[in-house]
Amino acid sequence: MLPIQHIRIKLPRYQFFGTEVELVGVNLSNTNMETTAEMTTTILNDLVQINNDRINGYERAIKELHDEDSDLKSLFVKMIGESHQYKLALATEISAMGDDVDKGTTASGKIYRAWMDVKAMFTGHDRKTVLSNCEFGEDAAQKAYKMALEDESMPAHIRSLITEQKQKLRESHDQIKALRDAQV
């Protein structure tokens, strides 16, 4: 089996508590079929973790909202349900390839949620802040799905699944952004 070659992809860098975070892509050009299947399950598991981050983020956002924000609570419950559906579809593909499905969240998602807690202490839990935090999470999901689609060796049916999920997540992002922009 040939080793996987890591390459750096020029993406925006993020600061979490003064630590710079950089996303790293993978070059699959020198791998055999077994490694390609392993890399595909790794990518799918990364997307499962991103959806777990999204679920945790929206559950946290629901707790931060006030009673008069029932419209957002309903929207966030809907988005949590969507992420559960996305996870199920991804998990089905992972299992079909003979691998185990990750149950956790990403390290950056955990750091981001901790940052949200600190930020909330200073800015409160107003509607615009909650929506801004949600938009940030939706941006992270878009970047993760974009990176996943950069793998040219991915089977066509999995590429199609990821493309469809990315489009639906884009619609959610745009809805959150429009709601945030409508706030005064």
Buried (B, 14 or more C-beta within 10 A) or exposed (E): EEEBEEEEEEEEEBEBEEEEEEBEBBBBEEBEEEBBBBBBBBBBBBBBBBBBBBBBBBEBBBEBBEEEBEEBBEBBEEBBEBBEEBBEBBBEBBEEBEBEBBEEBBEBBBBBBEBBEEBBEEEEBBBBBBBBBBBBBBBBBBBBBBBBBEBEBBEEEBBEBBEEBBEEBBEBBEBBBEBBEEEE
